[in-house]
């Protein structure tokens, strides 16, 4: 089974509590060398030193990140955005998930793992090292993400790439 990345750019003005999403989920190719560099996920090559180990989601994230990382608990709905109370309790009990609020109305998606986030500088360093040190050819989408992050930062925003992986 393959592993995919689910990535989002979150930003806010310094001192502002509300975190804005740049867009819906970003499309980034499945690339285990990149995953290894960004978060030590699927790192089968000992020559790739990760920029960061997964450090969990930031305390404050955009509504899109929160929504995409969660399953709502319902005994009526049965689509991919919902789960039953019984499933949620079992996932929380075995440590595969956790409740996202005090009301226990949603849980983190148990299929997602390794929740890192990177600043513009960390992400740029990872991209540069993949290109220069490892001599790795990256898909253009990874550069587009960096350009968007740098544009926001150059215009006074605090920016981070928030992401996780599935199996």
Kinemage of the C-alpha trace (Angstrom):
@kinemage 1
@onewidth
@group {chain A} dominant
@subgroup {mainchain}
@vectorlist {calphas} color= white
{ca unk a 1} P 0.000 0.000 0.000
{ca unk a 2} L 1.307 3.461 -0.886
{ca unk a 3} L 1.757 6.462 1.329
{ca unk a 4} L 0.458 9.895 0.303
{ca unk a 5} L 0.933 13.382 1.676
{ca unk a 6} L -1.939 15.694 2.635
{ca unk a 7} L -0.605 19.258 2.669
{ca unk a 8} L -2.019 22.711 3.423
{ca unk a 9} L -0.609 26.217 3.703
{ca unk a 10} L -1.825 28.072 6.792
{ca unk a 11} L -1.054 31.751 7.438
{ca unk a 12} L -1.942 34.643 9.698
{ca unk a 13} L -0.849 38.172 10.527
{ca unk a 14} L 1.539 38.321 13.510
{ca unk a 15} L -0.481 38.483 16.720
{ca unk a 16} L -3.696 37.461 15.001
{ca unk a 17} L -5.504 34.468 16.526
{ca unk a 18} L -7.380 33.413 13.408
{ca unk a 19} L -5.420 31.142 11.051
{ca unk a 20} L -6.301 31.376 7.363
{ca unk a 21} L -6.092 28.542 4.853
{ca unk a 22} L -4.487 29.418 1.521
{ca unk a 23} L -6.631 26.847 -0.240
{ca unk a 24} L -8.063 23.388 0.008
{ca unk a 25} L -5.614 20.467 0.121
{ca unk a 26} L -2.553 20.941 -2.086
{ca unk a 27} L -1.684 18.307 -4.656
{ca unk a 28} L 1.846 17.005 -4.067
{ca unk a 29} L 3.159 13.899 -5.797
{ca unk a 30} L 3.871 10.718 -3.903
{ca unk a 31} L 7.625 10.884 -3.476
{ca unk a 32} L 9.289 8.929 -0.699
{ca unk a 33} L 12.579 10.842 -0.957
{ca unk a 34} L 10.669 14.071 -0.322
{ca unk a 35} L 8.640 12.483 2.481
{ca unk a 36} L 11.912 11.310 4.047
{ca unk a 37} L 13.400 14.795 3.868
{ca unk a 38} L 10.316 16.615 5.134
{ca unk a 39} L 9.412 14.344 8.046
{ca unk a 40} L 11.403 11.089 8.114
{ca unk a 41} L 8.430 9.197 6.649
{ca unk a 42} L 9.216 6.185 4.431
{ca unk a 43} L 12.905 6.940 4.888
{ca unk a 44} L 14.489 3.869 3.351
{ca unk a 45} L 17.676 5.712 2.349
{ca unk a 46} L 20.093 6.404 5.186
{ca unk a 47} L 21.612 9.302 3.196
{ca unk a 48} L 18.497 11.439 3.644
{ca unk a 49} L 18.600 13.467 6.852
{ca unk a 50} L 15.099 14.780 7.713
{ca unk a 51} L 14.549 18.498 8.256
{ca unk a 52} L 12.166 17.687 11.101
{ca unk a 53} L 10.638 14.764 12.885
{ca unk a 54} L 6.835 14.896 13.074
{ca unk a 55} L 5.929 17.309 15.875
{ca unk a 56} L 2.143 17.162 15.739
{ca unk a 57} L -0.295 19.721 14.478
{ca unk a 58} L 0.236 23.302 15.621
{ca unk a 59} L -2.030 24.418 18.458
{ca unk a 60} L -3.972 26.719 16.121
{ca unk a 61} L -4.733 25.621 12.574
{ca unk a 62} L -7.116 26.770 9.857
{ca unk a 63} L -10.626 25.386 9.771
{ca unk a 64} L -9.725 23.429 6.633
{ca unk a 65} L -6.794 21.659 8.319
{ca unk a 66} L -8.938 20.883 11.352
{ca unk a 67} L -11.813 19.640 9.215
{ca unk a 68} L -9.664 17.525 6.878
{ca unk a 69} L -7.875 15.853 9.783
{ca unk a 70} L -11.097 14.921 11.596
{ca unk a 71} L -14.028 12.553 11.375
{ca unk a 72} L -17.340 13.678 12.809
{ca unk a 73} L -19.151 11.252 15.093
{ca unk a 74} L -22.655 10.370 13.993
{ca unk a 75} L -24.995 7.420 14.199
{ca unk a 76} L -26.871 8.645 11.119
{ca unk a 77} L -24.237 9.664 8.538
{ca unk a 78} L -22.007 6.979 7.071
{ca unk a 79} L -19.849 8.727 4.470
{ca unk a 80} L -16.083 9.179 4.590
{ca unk a 81} L -16.298 12.321 6.776
{ca unk a 82} L -18.129 10.519 9.602
{ca unk a 83} L -17.682 7.579 11.929
{ca unk a 84} L -19.801 5.889 14.562
{ca unk a 85} L -19.433 6.604 18.264
{ca unk a 86} L -18.349 2.979 18.757
{ca unk a 87} L -15.578 3.252 16.147
{ca unk a 88} L -14.403 6.549 17.637
{ca unk a 89} L -14.270 5.090 21.160
{ca unk a 90} L -12.318 2.053 19.937
{ca unk a 91} L -9.799 4.190 18.014
{ca unk a 92} L -9.259 6.489 20.993
{ca unk a 93} L -8.936 3.528 23.376
{ca unk a 94} L -6.220 1.859 21.270
{ca unk a 95} L -4.373 5.164 20.639
{ca unk a 96} L -5.081 5.372 16.899
{ca unk a 97} L -7.081 8.579 17.313
{ca unk a 98} L -8.009 11.280 19.822
{ca unk a 99} L -11.014 13.482 20.415
{ca unk a 100} L -10.668 16.916 18.849
{ca unk a 101} L -12.926 18.766 21.295
{ca unk a 102} L -14.342 18.543 24.815
{ca unk a 103} L -17.771 17.595 23.464
{ca unk a 104} L -16.390 14.433 21.821
{ca unk a 105} L -18.118 15.335 18.566
{ca unk a 106} L -15.178 14.403 16.352
{ca unk a 107} L -11.921 12.459 16.356
{ca unk a 108} L -8.698 12.652 14.413
{ca unk a 109} L -8.703 10.396 11.379
{ca unk a 110} L -7.027 7.130 12.463
{ca unk a 111} L -5.660 6.579 8.937
{ca unk a 112} L -3.475 9.704 9.132
{ca unk a 113} L -0.090 9.728 10.816
{ca unk a 114} L 3.101 11.711 11.286
{ca unk a 115} L 1.704 15.246 11.573
{ca unk a 116} L 4.566 17.670 10.985
{ca unk a 117} L 4.582 21.320 10.017
{ca unk a 118} L 7.369 23.413 8.571
{ca unk a 119} L 8.165 27.111 8.416
{ca unk a 120} L 9.046 28.722 5.096
{ca unk a 121} L 12.741 28.517 5.983
{ca unk a 122} L 12.577 24.834 6.933
{ca unk a 123} L 10.638 23.911 3.805
{ca unk a 124} L 13.013 25.904 1.591
{ca unk a 125} L 16.015 24.225 3.226
{ca unk a 126} L 14.513 20.788 2.564
{ca unk a 127} L 13.876 21.608 -1.104
{ca unk a 128} L 17.396 23.030 -1.586
{ca unk a 129} L 19.037 20.045 0.083
{ca unk a 130} L 17.071 17.608 -2.052
{ca unk a 131} L 18.271 19.463 -5.155
{ca unk a 132} L 21.886 20.184 -4.275
{ca unk a 133} L 23.040 17.594 -1.771
{ca unk a 134} L 21.059 14.611 -2.954
{ca unk a 135} L 20.840 15.787 -6.602
{ca unk a 136} L 17.179 14.895 -6.646
{ca unk a 137} L 14.747 16.092 -9.347
{ca unk a 138} L 11.575 17.411 -7.759
{ca unk a 139} L 8.109 17.782 -9.222
{ca unk a 140} L 7.210 21.397 -9.998
{ca unk a 141} L 4.359 21.345 -7.445
{ca unk a 142} L 6.859 21.366 -4.584
{ca unk a 143} L 8.374 24.601 -5.971
{ca unk a 144} L 4.923 26.159 -6.422
{ca unk a 145} L 4.197 25.550 -2.730
{ca unk a 146} L 7.474 27.247 -1.795
{ca unk a 147} L 6.685 30.239 -4.044
{ca unk a 148} L 3.244 30.665 -2.463
{ca unk a 149} L 4.687 30.421 1.049
{ca unk a 150} L 7.425 32.965 0.287
{ca unk a 151} L 4.908 35.383 -1.280
{ca unk a 152} L 2.775 35.323 1.867
{ca unk a 153} L 5.816 35.727 4.114
{ca unk a 154} L 7.150 38.631 2.005
{ca unk a 155} L 3.786 40.340 2.507
{ca unk a 156} L 3.957 40.216 6.293
{ca unk a 157} L 2.264 36.930 7.119
{ca unk a 158} L 3.406 34.114 9.373
{ca unk a 159} L 3.280 31.012 7.168
{ca unk a 160} L 3.654 27.290 7.632
{ca unk a 161} L 3.124 24.135 5.656
{ca unk a 162} L 0.960 21.745 7.669
{ca unk a 163} L 0.836 18.161 6.480
{ca unk a 164} L 0.409 14.506 7.340
{ca unk a 165} L 0.538 11.144 5.665
{ca unk a 166} L -1.758 8.214 5.071
{ca unk a 167} L -1.101 4.627 4.169
